Amino acid sequence: MTRLVAERLPRSARLDGDFINRLIVSGRVWALGEPADEAARQVELWNRNLCTLANNFSDAGFTPVIDWVIPNREQLDFFVSLLPARQVLFVVLAPGIEVCQYRNTIRDPRERFDFDGYEDLDAAMKRELGDVGWWFDTAALTPEETADRIIRDARHRALVN
């Protein structure tokens, strides 16, 4: 989705958090993995790297579009603190758990992911971030329609104060 959004902007860069995550070749610990302190340290590193890239692209006149899961208010606040003097728009694609699971099954096999924590993640995000940004129900929209709506409406609906 973020690729479609970025393609619709005149000058943009898509920053994929999963790509940044995979830059660690040896010793990588998944965000919810063990040991927990190392997982937290690496999540902070990924966030710092994403925000540094976003700042660099923004300074060069490009709109950075970050594709990354922000699971809680603490991580969002950290992101915003690393993007000083930037207009931060926070869009949560929220088509519902069943739609997320279905869409994962129809992805290219190389892009599918194994994750069984949808319910916990959804509940935690709604609890901590439900009043922040734009929670956009995309269940009935095509990817192209979703990208068009984000371009049209995000500046008015997704601003993080």
Contact map, one row per residue, 1 for C-alpha under 8 A:
11111000000000000000000000000000000000000000000000000000000000000000000000000000000000000000000000000000000000000000000000000000000000000000001001100000000000000
11111100000001000000000000000000000000000000000000000000000000001110000000000000000000000000000000000000000000000000000000000000000000000000000000100000000000000
11111110000001000000000000000000000000000000000000000000000000000000000000000000000000000000000000000000000000000000000000000000000000000000000000000000000000000
11111111000000000000000000000000000000000000000000000000000000000000000000000000000000000000000000000000000000000000000000000000000000000000001100100000000000000
11111111100000000000000000000000000000000000000000000000000000001000000000000000000000000000000000000000000000000000000000000000000000000000000000110110000000000
01111111100111000000000000000000000000000000000000000000000000011000000000000000000000000000000000000000000000000000000000000000000000000000000000000000000000000
00111111110100000000000000000000000000000000000000000000000000000000000000000000000000000000000000000000000000000000000000000000000000000000000000000000000000000
00011111110000000000000000000000000000000000000000000000000000000000000000000000000000000000000000000000000000000000000000000000000000000000000000110010000000000
00001111111100000000000000000000000000000000000000000000000000100000000000000000000000000000000000000000000000000000000000000000000000000000000000000010000000000
00000011111100000000000000000000000000000000000000000000000000000000000000000000000000000000000000000000000000000000000000000000000000000000000000000000000000000
00000000111110000000000000000000000000000000000000000000000011100000000000000000000000000000000000000000000000000000000000000000000000000000000000000000000000000
00000110111111000000000000000000000000000000000000000000000001111000000000000000000000000000000000000000000000000000000000000000000000000000000000000000000000000
00000100001111100000000000000000000000000000000000000000100001111000000000000000000000000000000000000000000000000000000000000000000000000000000000000000000000000
01100100000111110000000000000000000000000000000000000000000000011110000000000000000000000000000000000000000000000000000000000000000000000000000000000000000000000
00000000000011111000000000000000000000000000000001001100000000011110000000000000000000000000000000000000000000000000000000000000000000000000000000000000000000000
00000000000001111111000000000000000000000000000000000000000000000111000000000000000000000000000000000000000000000000000000000000000000000000000000000000000000000
00000000000000111111100000000000000000000000011001000000000000000111100000000000000000000000000000000000000000000000000000000000000000000000000000000000000000000
00000000000000011111110000000000000000000000000000000000000000000001000000000000000000000000000000000000000000000000000000000000000000000000000000000000000000000
00000000000000011111111000000000000000000000000000000000000000000000000000000000000000000000000000000000000000000000000000000000000000000000000000000000000000000
00000000000000011111111100000000000000000000010011000000000000000000000000000000000000000000000000000000000000000000000000000000000000000000000000000000000000000
00000000000000001111111100010000000000000000010000000000000000000000000000000000000000000000000000000000000000000000000000000000000000000000000000000000000000000
00000000000000000111111110010000000000000000000000000000000000000000000000000000000000000000000000000000000000000000000000000000000000000000000000000000000000000
00000000000000000011111110000000000000000000000000000000000000000000000000000000000000000000000000000000000000000000000000000000000000000000000000000000000000000
00000000000000000001111111110000000000000000000000000000000000000000000000000000000000000000000000000000000000000000000000000000000000000000000000000000000000000
00000000000000000000011111110000000000000000000000000000000000000000000000000000000000000000000000000000000000000000000000000000000000000000000000000000000000000
00000000000000000000000111110000000000000000000000000000000000000000000000000000000000000000000000000000000000000000000000000000000000000000000000000000000000000
00000000000000000000000111111000000000000000000000000000000000000000000000000000000000000000000000000000000000000000000000000000000000000000000000000000000000000
00000000000000000000110111111100000000000100000000000000000000000000000000000000000000000000000000000000000000000000000000000000000000000000000000000000000000000
00000000000000000000000000111111111001100100000000000000000000000000000000000000000000000000000000000000000000000000000000000000000000000000000000000000000000000
00000000000000000000000000011111110000100000000000000000000000000000000000000000000000000000000000000000000000000000000000000000000000000000000000000000000000000
00000000000000000000000000001111100000110110000000000000000000000000000000000000000000000000000000000000000000000000000000000000000000000000000000000000000000000
00000000000000000000000000001111110100100000000000000000000000000000000000000000000000000000000000000000000000000000000000000000000000000000000000000000000000000
00000000000000000000000000001111111100100000000000000000000000000000000000000000000000000000000000000000000000000000000000000000000000000000000000000000000000000
00000000000000000000000000001101111111100000000000000000000000000000000000000000000000000000000000000000000000000000000000000000000000000000000000000000000000000
00000000000000000000000000001000111111100000000000000000000000000000000000000000000000000000000000000000000000000000000000000000000000000000000000000000000000000
00000000000000000000000000000001111111110000000000000000000000000000000000000000000000000000000000000000000000000000000000000000000000000000000000000000000000000
00000000000000000000000000000000011111111000000000000000000000000000000000000000000000000000000000000000000000000000000000000000000000000000000000000000000000000
00000000000000000000000000001000011111111100000000000000000000000000000000000000000000000000000000000000000000000000000000000000000000000000000000000000000000000
00000000000000000000000000001111111111111110000000000000000000000000000000000000000000000000000000000000000000000000000000000000000000000000000000000000000000000
00000000000000000000000000000010000111111111000000000000000000000000000000000000000000000000000000000000000000000000000000000000000000000000000000000000000000000
00000000000000000000000000000000000011111111100000000000000000000000000000000000000000000000000000000000000000000000000000000000000000000000000000000000000000000
00000000000000000000000000011010000001111111110000000000000000000000000000000000000000000000000000000000000000000000000000000000000000000000000000000000000000000
00000000000000000000000000000010000000111111111000000000000000000000000000000000000000000000000000000000000000000000000000000000000000000000000000000000000000000
00000000000000000000000000000000000000011111111100000000000000000000000000000000000000000000000000000000000000000000000000000000000000000000000000000000000000000
00000000000000000000000000000000000000001111111110000000000000000000000000000000000000000000000000000000000000000000000000000000000000000000000000000000000000000
00000000000000001001100000000000000000000111111111000000000000000000000000000000000000000000000000000000000000000000000000000000000000000000000000000000000000000
00000000000000001000000000000000000000000011111111100000000000000000000000000010000000000000000000000000000000000000000000000000000000000000000000000000000000000
00000000000000000000000000000000000000000001111111110000000000000000000000000010010000000000000000000000000000000000000000000000000000000000000000000000000000000
00000000000000000001000000000000000000000000111111111000000000000000000000000000000000000000000000000000000000000000000000000000000000000000000000000000000000000
00000000000000101001000000000000000000000000011111111100000000000100000000000000000000000000000000000000000000000000000000000000000000000000000000000000000000000
00000000000000000000000000000000000000000000001111111110000000000000000000000010011000000000000000000000000000000000000000000000000000000000000000000000000000000
00000000000000000000000000000000000000000000000111111111000000000000000000000000010000000000000000000000000000000000000000000000000000000000000000000000000000000
00000000000000100000000000000000000000000000000011111111100000000000000000000000000000000000000000000000000000000000000000000000000000000000000000000000000000000
00000000000000100000000000000000000000000000000001111111110000011100000000000000001000000000000000000000000000000000000000000000000000000000000000000000000000000
00000000000000000000000000000000000000000000000000111111111000000000000000000000001000000000000000000000000000000000000000000000000000000000000000000000000000000
00000000000000000000000000000000000000000000000000011111111100000000000000000000000000000000000000000000000000000000000000000000000000000000000000000000000000000
00000000000010000000000000000000000000000000000000001111111111110000000000000000000000000000000000000000000000000000000000000000000000000000000000000000000000000
00000000000000000000000000000000000000000000000000000111111111110000000000000000000000000000000000000000000000000000000000000000000000000000000000000000000000000
00000000000000000000000000000000000000000000000000000011111111000000000000000000000000000000000000000000000000000000000000000000000000000000000000000000000000000
00000000000000000000000000000000000000000000000000000001111111000000000000000000000000000000000000000000000000000000000000000000000000000000000000000000000000000
00000000001000000000000000000000000000000000000000000000111111100000000000000000000000000000000000000000000000000000000000000000000000000000000000000000000000000
00000000001110000000000000000000000000000000000000000000111111110000000000000000000000000000000000000000000000000000000000000000000000000000000000000000000000000
00000000101110000000000000000000000000000000000000000000110011111000000000000000000000000000000000000000000000000000000000000000000000000000000000000000000000000
00000100000111100000000000000000000000000000000000000100110001111100000000000000000000000000000000000000000000000000000000000000000000000000000000000000000000000
01001100000111100000000000000000000000000000000000000100000000111110000000000000000000000000000000000000000000000000000000000000000000000000000000000000000000000
01000000000001111000000000000000000000000000000001000100000000011111000000000000000000000000000000000000000000000000000000000000000000000000000000000000000000000
01000000000001111000000000000000000000000000000000000000000000001111100000000000000000000000000000000000000000000000000000000000000000000000000000000000000000000
00000000000000011100000000000000000000000000000000000000000000000111110000000000000000000000000000000000000000000000000000000000000000000000000000000000000000000
00000000000000001000000000000000000000000000000000000000000000000011111000000000000000000000000000000000000000000000000000000000000000000000000000000000000000000
00000000000000000000000000000000000000000000000000000000000000000001111100110000000000000000000000000000000000000000000000000000000000000000000000000000000000000
00000000000000000000000000000000000000000000000000000000000000000000111110110000000000000000000000000000000000000000000010011000000000000000000000000000000000000
00000000000000000000000000000000000000000000000000000000000000000000011111110000000000000000000000000000000000000000000000011001100000000000000000000000000000000
00000000000000000000000000000000000000000000000000000000000000000000001111111000000000000000000000000000000000000000000000000001100000000000000000000000000000000
00000000000000000000000000000000000000000000000000000000000000000000000111111100000000000000000000000000000000000000000000000000000000000000000000000000000000000
00000000000000000000000000000000000000000000000000000000000000000000011111111110000000000000000000000000000000000000000000000000000000000000000000000000000000000
00000000000000000000000000000000000000000000000000000000000000000000011111111111000000000000000000000000000000000000000000000000000000000000000000000000000000000
00000000000000000000000000000000000000000000000000000000000000000000000011111111100000000000000000000000000000000000000000000000000000000000000000000000000000000
00000000000000000000000000000000000000000000000000000000000000000000000001111111110000000000000000000000000000000000000000000000000000000000000000000000000000000
00000000000000000000000000000000000000000000001100100000000000000000000000111111111000000000000000000000000000000000000000000000000000000000000000000000000000000
00000000000000000000000000000000000000000000000000000000000000000000000000011111111100010000000000000000000000000000000000000000000000000000000000000000000000000
00000000000000000000000000000000000000000000000000000000000000000000000000001111111100000000000000000000000000000000000000000000000000000000000000000000000000000
00000000000000000000000000000000000000000000000100110000000000000000000000000111111100000000000000000000000000000000000000000000000000000000000000000000000000000
00000000000000000000000000000000000000000000000000100110000000000000000000000011111111010000000000000000000000000000000000000000000000000000000000000000000000000
00000000000000000000000000000000000000000000000000000000000000000000000000000001111111000000000000000000000000000000000000000000000000000000000000000000000000000
00000000000000000000000000000000000000000000000000000000000000000000000000000000001111100000000000000000000000000000000000000000000000000000000000000000000000000
00000000000000000000000000000000000000000000000000000000000000000000000000000000001111110000000000000000000000000000000000000000000000000000000000000000000000000
00000000000000000000000000000000000000000000000000000000000000000000000000000000000011111000000000000000000000000000000000000000000000000000000000000000000000110
00000000000000000000000000000000000000000000000000000000000000000000000000000001001001111100000000000000000000000000000000000000000000000000000000000000000000110
00000000000000000000000000000000000000000000000000000000000000000000000000000000000000111110000000000000000000000000000000000000000010000000000000000000011001110
00000000000000000000000000000000000000000000000000000000000000000000000000000000000000011111000000000000000000000000000000000000000111000000000000000000000001110
00000000000000000000000000000000000000000000000000000000000000000000000000000000000000001111100000000000000000000000000000000000000011110000000000000000010001000
00000000000000000000000000000000000000000000000000000000000000000000000000000000000000000111110000000000000000000000000000000000000011110000000000000000000000000
00000000000000000000000000000000000000000000000000000000000000000000000000000000000000000011111000000000000000000000000000000000000000111100000000000000000000000
00000000000000000000000000000000000000000000000000000000000000000000000000000000000000000001111100000000000000000000000000000000000000111110000000000000000000000
00000000000000000000000000000000000000000000000000000000000000000000000000000000000000000000111110110000000000000000000000000000000000011110000000000000000000000
00000000000000000000000000000000000000000000000000000000000000000000000000000000000000000000011111110000000000000000000000000000000000001010000000000000000000000
00000000000000000000000000000000000000000000000000000000000000000000000000000000000000000000001111111000000000000000011001000000000000000000000000000000000000000
00000000000000000000000000000000000000000000000000000000000000000000000000000000000000000000000111111100000000000000000000000000000000000000000000000000000000000
00000000000000000000000000000000000000000000000000000000000000000000000000000000000000000000001111111110000000000000000000000000000000000010000000000000000000000
00000000000000000000000000000000000000000000000000000000000000000000000000000000000000000000001111111111000000000000000000000000000000000000000000000000000000000
00000000000000000000000000000000000000000000000000000000000000000000000000000000000000000000000011111111100000000000000000000000000000000000000000000000000000000
00000000000000000000000000000000000000000000000000000000000000000000000000000000000000000000000001111111110000000000000000000000000000000000000000000000000000000
00000000000000000000000000000000000000000000000000000000000000000000000000000000000000000000000000111111111000000000000000000000000000000000000000000000000000000
00000000000000000000000000000000000000000000000000000000000000000000000000000000000000000000000000011111111000011000000000000000000000000000000000000000000000000
00000000000000000000000000000000000000000000000000000000000000000000000000000000000000000000000000001111111000010000000000000000000000000000000000000000000000000
00000000000000000000000000000000000000000000000000000000000000000000000000000000000000000000000000000111111100000000000000000000000000000000000000000000000000000
00000000000000000000000000000000000000000000000000000000000000000000000000000000000000000000000000000011111111110000000000000000000000000000000000000000000000000
00000000000000000000000000000000000000000000000000000000000000000000000000000000000000000000000000000000011111110000000000000000000000000000000000000000000000000
00000000000000000000000000000000000000000000000000000000000000000000000000000000000000000000000000000000001111110000000000000000000000000000000000000000000000000
00000000000000000000000000000000000000000000000000000000000000000000000000000000000000000000000000000000001111110000000000000000000000000000000000000000000000000
00000000000000000000000000000000000000000000000000000000000000000000000000000000000000000000000000000000001111111000000000000000000000000000000000000000000000000
00000000000000000000000000000000000000000000000000000000000000000000000000000000000000000000000000000001101111111100000000000000000000000000000000000000000000000
00000000000000000000000000000000000000000000000000000000000000000000000000000000000000000000000000000001000000111110000000000000000000000000000000000000000000000
00000000000000000000000000000000000000000000000000000000000000000000000000000000000000000000000000000000000000011111000000000000000000000000000000000000000000000
00000000000000000000000000000000000000000000000000000000000000000000000000000000000000000000000000000000000000001111110000000000000000000000000000000000000000000
00000000000000000000000000000000000000000000000000000000000000000000000000000000000000000000000000000000000000000111110000000000000000000000000000000000000000000
00000000000000000000000000000000000000000000000000000000000000000000000000000000000000000000000000000000000000000011111110000000000000000000000000000000000000000
00000000000000000000000000000000000000000000000000000000000000000000000000000000000000000000000010000000000000000011111111000000000000000000000000000000000000000
00000000000000000000000000000000000000000000000000000000000000000000000000000000000000000000000010000000000000000000111111100000000000000000000000000000000000000
00000000000000000000000000000000000000000000000000000000000000000000000000000000000000000000000000000000000000000000111111110000000000000000000000000000000000000
00000000000000000000000000000000000000000000000000000000000000000000001000000000000000000000000000000000000000000000111111111000000000000000000000000000000000000
00000000000000000000000000000000000000000000000000000000000000000000000000000000000000000000000010000000000000000000011111111100000000000000000000000000000000000
00000000000000000000000000000000000000000000000000000000000000000000000000000000000000000000000000000000000000000000001111111110000000000000000000000000000000000
00000000000000000000000000000000000000000000000000000000000000000000001100000000000000000000000000000000000000000000000111111111000000000000000000000000000000000
00000000000000000000000000000000000000000000000000000000000000000000001100000000000000000000000000000000000000000000000011111111110000000000000000000000000000000
00000000000000000000000000000000000000000000000000000000000000000000000000000000000000000000000000000000000000000000000001111111111000000000000000000000000000000
00000000000000000000000000000000000000000000000000000000000000000000000000000000000000000000000000000000000000000000000000111111110000000000000000000000000000000
00000000000000000000000000000000000000000000000000000000000000000000000110000000000000000000000000000000000000000000000000011111111000000000000000000000000000000
00000000000000000000000000000000000000000000000000000000000000000000000110000000000000000000000000000000000000000000000000001111111100000000000000000000000000000
00000000000000000000000000000000000000000000000000000000000000000000000000000000000000000000000000000000000000000000000000001111111100100000000000000000000000000
00000000000000000000000000000000000000000000000000000000000000000000000000000000000000000000000000000000000000000000000000000101111110000000000000000000000000000
00000000000000000000000000000000000000000000000000000000000000000000000000000000000000000100000000000000000000000000000000000000111111000000000000000000000001010
00000000000000000000000000000000000000000000000000000000000000000000000000000000000000001111000000000000000000000000000000000000001111100000000000000000000011110
00000000000000000000000000000000000000000000000000000000000000000000000000000000000000000111000000000000000000000000000000000000000111110000000000000000010011100
00000000000000000000000000000000000000000000000000000000000000000000000000000000000000000011110000000000000000000000000000000000010011111000000000000000000000000
00000000000000000000000000000000000000000000000000000000000000000000000000000000000000000011111000000000000000000000000000000000000001111100000000000000000000000
00000000000000000000000000000000000000000000000000000000000000000000000000000000000000000000111100000000000000000000000000000000000000111111000000000000000000000
00000000000000000000000000000000000000000000000000000000000000000000000000000000000000000000111000000000000000000000000000000000000000011111110001000000000000000
00000000000000000000000000000000000000000000000000000000000000000000000000000000000000000000011100100000000000000000000000000000000000001111100000000000000000000
00000000000000000000000000000000000000000000000000000000000000000000000000000000000000000000000000000000000000000000000000000000000000001111110000000000000000000
00000000000000000000000000000000000000000000000000000000000000000000000000000000000000000000000000000000000000000000000000000000000000000111111111000000000000000
00000000000000000000000000000000000000000000000000000000000000000000000000000000000000000000000000000000000000000000000000000000000000000101111111000000000000000
10010000000000000000000000000000000000000000000000000000000000000000000000000000000000000000000000000000000000000000000000000000000000000000111111100000000000000
00010000000000000000000000000000000000000000000000000000000000000000000000000000000000000000000000000000000000000000000000000000000000000000111111110000000000000
00000000000000000000000000000000000000000000000000000000000000000000000000000000000000000000000000000000000000000000000000000000000000000000111111111000000000000
10000000000000000000000000000000000000000000000000000000000000000000000000000000000000000000000000000000000000000000000000000000000000000100111111111100000000000
11011001000000000000000000000000000000000000000000000000000000000000000000000000000000000000000000000000000000000000000000000000000000000000001111111110000000000
00001001000000000000000000000000000000000000000000000000000000000000000000000000000000000000000000000000000000000000000000000000000000000000000111111111000000000
00000000000000000000000000000000000000000000000000000000000000000000000000000000000000000000000000000000000000000000000000000000000000000000000011111111110000000
00001000000000000000000000000000000000000000000000000000000000000000000000000000000000000000000000000000000000000000000000000000000000000000000001111111110000000
00001001100000000000000000000000000000000000000000000000000000000000000000000000000000000000000000000000000000000000000000000000000000000000000000111111111000000
00000000000000000000000000000000000000000000000000000000000000000000000000000000000000000000000000000000000000000000000000000000000000000000000000011111111000000
00000000000000000000000000000000000000000000000000000000000000000000000000000000000000000000000000000000000000000000000000000000000000000000000000001111111110000
00000000000000000000000000000000000000000000000000000000000000000000000000000000000000001010000000000000000000000000000000000000000001000000000000001111111111100
00000000000000000000000000000000000000000000000000000000000000000000000000000000000000001000000000000000000000000000000000000000000000000000000000000011111111100
00000000000000000000000000000000000000000000000000000000000000000000000000000000000000000000000000000000000000000000000000000000000000000000000000000000111111100
00000000000000000000000000000000000000000000000000000000000000000000000000000000000000000000000000000000000000000000000000000000000011000000000000000000111111100
00000000000000000000000000000000000000000000000000000000000000000000000000000000000000001110000000000000000000000000000000000000000111000000000000000000011111110
00000000000000000000000000000000000000000000000000000000000000000000000000000000000000111100000000000000000000000000000000000000000011000000000000000000011111111
00000000000000000000000000000000000000000000000000000000000000000000000000000000000000111100000000000000000000000000000000000000000110000000000000000000000001111
00000000000000000000000000000000000000000000000000000000000000000000000000000000000000000000000000000000000000000000000000000000000000000000000000000000000000111
